[in-house]
Structures are given as C-alpha cells and as structure tokens.
Amino acid sequence: MTDYIEEQRNELEALESIYPDSFTVVLENPACFTITVTSETGENEETVEATLQFTYVAQYPDDPPIFEINGQENLQMSDVADIMTLLKEQAQENIGMVMIFTLVTAVQEKLNQIVDQIKSRKEEEKILKEKEAEEVEKAVFHGTLVTIENFLSWKAKFDADLAEIRRKEQKEEEQIGKVKLTGKQLFETDHNLDTSDIQFLEEGNNVEVDESLFQDMDDLELDDEDDPDYNPDLESDED
C-alpha cells in the first residue's frame, strides 16, 4: 500500500532544497505551496515570470495535484492559458510518480519559448517598420503612378491655374497701359495741365535776382591766364 503522506513529505523536502529562493509554503495540511518560475533573460534584459501554486490531494501522486497560476509578469492571457494546458498534459503523463519538479521544469521551458517569441515578434515588427519606411521612400522618389483618371484631374487643375495666371497678366497689362499715357493724352485727359504754369506764376512763385551780387565786377583784377577763354594768339594779332 502506497504511503502517500511519506511520498509527499519527501517531495516537499526535495523541492525546498531545489528552489530555496522561490519555494514558499502556503498551508501544511493539506500541503499547499508556491514556486515562482522565471525565464532566462531575453533581449534588453526582458524576462517573463509565473508563480505556480500546487496543493496535494489525499492520494497524490496517484491522483494529480491541484494547480493554478496565482501571479505572473509580462505574460499575455494566451500565454497563461497555454501554461495551464501544459500543466494538465504533464500531470496526466506522470500519474503515479511525484511530478512537481517535472511540471515546474516544463513551465520553465515554456517561459523561455515565450521570451524567444517576444524577441522574434519585435524583430518582425522592426523589419515591418523598415519595409514600410522603404515603401514610403520609394513612393516619394518615384512619385504617384499615372493613370487616366489622375492625369485628367491634374490637367483640369493645370488648365485652371494657367487661365488664372493669364487673366492676372492681362489685368496687369491693362493697368500699365493706362499709366503710360503720351503728353497729348495727358493734356486731353487732364485739362488742368494747360493752365498749371500760369497758376504757378500767379501764385507769386517768381524768381528774384539779387543785382548787388554782380556789382564791382570791373574792379576785380583777373589774370588773363585765369580766364578759361583766354587765347594769347588773339592778342598778337591785335598788336
């Protein structure tokens, strides 16, 4: 007859020795304990973690223990479901034998796989972003593919813009033509111009000359050579 209590006690002592930092007793009767399992370090020091709780039933190991996940880090709900499925499968395969170490080891391997999947997922996302950036760059470099529809749309806009430019140029030319009038056109369009000089004189804008500035000019002694019109040959002829 199997001594279930003895087998359970021996396994608990072994587990406490194997997992000294992560093994915690929750209850003594029935025996209930937790073991925290952490994956190996992934890229950028990433890890995933699960705290497994086991409770012995009266006829363990002939009957599987009760197990659950009562804590986790960086795991998605789908990951938790996968771990629970894995524990059920491993428990059924190991009926009749103490199995906690086997179950914990299977979960450890699963967590390492999850870390690798996270790394692969991030690499795929990186490659996808790089590909998207390349596609954007190609689109900018090569431009938009020309179709009949977008060409006709472009041409309609081009013709409208060109017509607007020509309209503005014609308007500017008409304005310039109005400004550049001939003298005759100026007199014909503005009759005040033919009386403007008379008005200027009538308003007393005559220029007054100070005659005193030109007195005593004969008293100045000027050398002939200072005169810019002086010609010595003319004096010889006069003598």
C-alpha positions as CSV (number, residue, x, y, z in Angstrom):
1,M,0.0,0.0,0.0
2,T,1.4,3.4,-1.0
3,D,2.3,5.7,1.8
4,Y,1.1,9.0,0.2
5,I,1.9,11.1,3.2
6,E,5.5,9.9,3.2
7,E,6.0,10.5,-0.6
8,Q,4.5,13.9,-0.3
9,R,6.8,14.8,2.7
10,N,9.9,13.6,0.8
11,E,9.0,15.6,-2.3
12,L,8.4,18.8,-0.3
13,E,11.9,18.5,1.3
14,A,13.4,18.0,-2.2
15,L,11.6,20.9,-3.7
16,E,12.6,23.2,-0.9
17,S,16.2,22.2,-1.5
18,I,16.0,22.6,-5.3
19,Y,14.1,26.0,-5.2
20,P,15.4,27.7,-2.0
21,D,14.6,31.2,-3.2
22,S,11.3,30.6,-4.8
23,F,9.6,27.9,-2.7
24,T,7.0,29.1,-0.2
25,V,4.7,27.1,2.0
26,V,1.1,28.3,2.0
27,L,-0.6,25.6,4.0
28,E,0.7,22.5,5.8
29,N,-2.5,20.4,5.8
30,P,-3.3,19.8,3.1
31,A,0.2,20.7,1.8
32,C,0.0,23.8,-0.3
33,F,2.9,25.7,-1.7
34,T,4.1,28.0,-4.4
35,I,7.1,28.0,-6.7
36,T,8.0,31.1,-8.8
37,V,9.4,30.3,-12.2
38,T,11.4,32.9,-14.2
39,S,12.5,32.6,-17.8
40,E,16.0,33.1,-18.9
41,T,16.9,36.7,-19.8
42,G,15.9,37.8,-23.3
43,E,16.8,40.8,-25.4
44,N,17.0,44.1,-23.5
45,E,17.0,42.1,-20.2
46,E,13.4,41.0,-20.7
47,T,12.0,38.2,-18.7
48,V,8.6,36.5,-18.1
49,E,7.6,35.0,-14.8
50,A,4.8,32.8,-13.4
51,T,4.1,31.8,-9.8
52,L,2.7,28.3,-9.7
53,Q,0.6,27.1,-6.7
54,F,0.3,23.4,-6.0
55,T,-2.0,21.6,-3.5
56,Y,-1.6,17.9,-2.7
57,V,-4.7,15.7,-2.8
58,A,-5.0,12.8,-0.4
59,Q,-3.8,10.2,-2.9
60,Y,-1.1,12.2,-4.7
61,P,0.9,11.1,-6.7
62,D,-1.7,8.5,-8.0
63,D,-4.0,11.5,-8.4
64,P,-2.7,14.8,-9.9
65,P,-2.3,17.7,-7.6
66,I,-4.4,20.8,-7.8
67,F,-2.5,23.6,-9.6
68,E,-3.1,27.2,-10.6
69,I,-1.2,30.3,-11.6
70,N,-1.6,33.0,-8.9
71,G,0.8,35.5,-10.2
72,Q,2.6,36.4,-13.4
73,E,4.7,39.2,-15.1
74,N,4.9,40.1,-18.8
75,L,2.6,37.3,-19.8
76,Q,-0.4,37.7,-22.0
77,M,-3.7,35.9,-21.3
78,S,-3.0,33.5,-24.1
79,D,0.3,32.6,-22.5
80,V,-1.3,31.8,-19.2
81,A,-3.9,29.6,-20.9
82,D,-1.1,27.7,-22.7
83,I,0.8,27.2,-19.4
84,M,-2.4,25.8,-17.8
85,T,-2.9,23.4,-20.7
86,L,0.7,22.3,-20.5
87,L,0.4,21.6,-16.7
88,K,-2.7,19.4,-17.4
89,E,-0.9,17.4,-20.1
90,Q,2.2,16.9,-18.0
91,A,0.2,15.8,-14.9
92,Q,-1.7,13.2,-16.9
93,E,1.5,11.8,-18.4
94,N,3.2,11.5,-14.9
95,I,0.3,9.9,-12.9
96,G,1.7,7.5,-10.2
97,M,5.0,9.4,-9.8
98,V,5.9,12.5,-7.9
99,M,5.7,15.2,-10.6
100,I,6.1,18.7,-9.2
101,F,9.7,19.0,-10.4
102,T,8.7,17.8,-13.9
103,L,5.8,20.2,-14.0
104,V,7.9,23.2,-13.0
105,T,10.6,22.2,-15.5
106,A,8.0,22.1,-18.3
107,V,6.8,25.6,-17.4
108,Q,10.4,26.9,-17.2
109,E,10.9,25.7,-20.8
110,K,7.6,27.2,-21.9
111,L,8.6,30.6,-20.4
112,N,11.9,30.5,-22.3
113,Q,10.0,29.9,-25.5
114,I,7.7,32.8,-24.8
115,V,10.7,35.1,-24.4
116,D,12.1,33.9,-27.7
117,Q,8.7,34.6,-29.3
118,I,8.7,38.1,-27.9
119,K,12.2,38.6,-29.4
120,S,11.0,37.3,-32.8
121,R,7.9,39.4,-32.7
122,K,9.9,42.5,-32.0
123,E,12.3,41.7,-34.9
124,E,9.3,41.1,-37.2
125,E,7.9,44.5,-36.1
126,K,11.2,46.1,-36.8
127,I,11.5,44.6,-40.2
128,L,7.9,45.6,-41.0
129,K,8.6,49.2,-40.0
130,E,11.7,49.3,-42.1
131,K,9.8,47.9,-45.0
132,E,7.1,50.5,-44.6
133,A,9.7,53.2,-44.4
134,E,11.3,51.9,-47.7
135,E,7.9,51.9,-49.4
136,V,7.2,55.4,-48.3
137,E,10.7,56.5,-49.6
138,K,10.0,54.7,-52.9
139,A,6.7,56.4,-53.3
140,V,8.3,59.8,-52.7
141,F,11.1,59.1,-55.1
142,H,9.1,57.6,-58.0
143,G,6.0,59.7,-57.5
144,T,2.4,58.7,-57.9
145,L,1.6,56.1,-60.6
146,V,0.0,57.9,-63.5
147,T,-3.5,56.7,-64.5
148,I,-6.0,58.2,-66.9
149,E,-8.2,59.4,-64.0
150,N,-5.5,61.2,-62.1
151,F,-3.9,62.6,-65.3
152,L,-7.2,64.2,-66.3
153,S,-7.7,65.5,-62.8
154,W,-4.2,67.0,-62.9
155,K,-4.7,68.5,-66.4
156,A,-8.0,70.2,-65.4
157,K,-6.3,71.8,-62.4
158,F,-3.3,72.8,-64.5
159,D,-5.5,74.5,-67.2
160,A,-7.5,76.3,-64.5
161,D,-4.3,77.6,-62.9
162,L,-2.9,78.7,-66.3
163,A,-6.1,80.5,-67.1
164,E,-5.9,82.4,-63.8
165,I,-2.3,83.4,-64.4
166,R,-3.1,84.7,-67.9
167,R,-6.1,86.6,-66.5
168,K,-3.9,88.3,-63.9
169,E,-1.2,89.1,-66.5
170,Q,-3.9,90.7,-68.8
171,K,-5.2,92.8,-66.0
172,E,-1.7,94.0,-65.1
173,E,-1.0,94.9,-68.8
174,E,-4.3,96.9,-68.9
175,Q,-3.3,98.8,-65.8
176,I,0.2,99.5,-67.1
177,G,-1.3,100.8,-70.4
178,K,-3.5,103.2,-68.5
179,V,-0.5,104.6,-66.7
180,K,1.8,105.1,-69.7
181,L,-0.1,108.0,-71.5
182,T,1.5,110.3,-74.1
183,G,1.9,114.0,-73.4
184,K,-1.0,114.7,-75.7
185,Q,-3.1,112.1,-73.9
186,L,-2.2,113.6,-70.6
187,F,-3.4,117.1,-71.7
188,E,-6.6,115.5,-73.2
189,T,-7.4,113.6,-70.0
190,D,-6.4,116.4,-67.5
191,H,-7.3,120.0,-68.7
192,N,-5.7,121.5,-65.6
193,L,-2.2,120.9,-67.1
194,D,-2.5,123.7,-69.7
195,T,-3.1,126.3,-67.1
196,S,-0.7,125.0,-64.4
197,D,2.3,127.2,-65.5
198,I,0.1,130.3,-65.4
199,Q,-1.2,129.4,-62.0
200,F,2.4,128.9,-60.8
201,L,3.3,132.5,-61.9
202,E,0.1,134.0,-60.5
203,E,0.8,132.5,-57.1
204,G,3.9,134.6,-56.8
205,N,6.5,132.0,-57.4
206,N,8.7,134.4,-59.5
207,V,12.4,134.0,-59.0
208,E,14.0,137.3,-57.7
209,V,17.7,138.1,-58.6
210,D,19.9,140.0,-56.2
211,E,21.8,142.5,-58.5
212,S,24.2,143.5,-55.8
213,L,25.9,140.2,-56.3
214,F,27.1,141.3,-59.7
215,Q,28.3,144.9,-58.7
216,D,32.0,145.8,-58.8
217,M,32.9,143.1,-61.2
218,D,35.1,145.6,-63.1
219,D,37.2,146.2,-60.0
220,L,38.4,142.7,-59.9
221,E,41.9,142.1,-61.2
222,L,42.0,138.9,-63.0
223,D,44.9,137.5,-64.9
224,D,44.3,136.6,-68.4
225,E,45.6,133.2,-67.8
226,D,42.9,132.7,-65.2
227,D,40.3,133.2,-67.9
228,P,39.4,129.9,-69.4
229,D,38.6,131.6,-72.7
230,Y,42.0,133.4,-72.9
231,N,43.9,132.9,-76.2
232,P,47.4,134.6,-76.5
233,D,47.4,134.2,-80.3
234,L,44.5,136.6,-80.5
235,E,46.4,139.3,-78.6
236,S,49.4,139.0,-81.0
237,D,47.1,139.6,-84.0
238,E,45.6,142.6,-82.4
239,D,49.1,144.2,-81.8
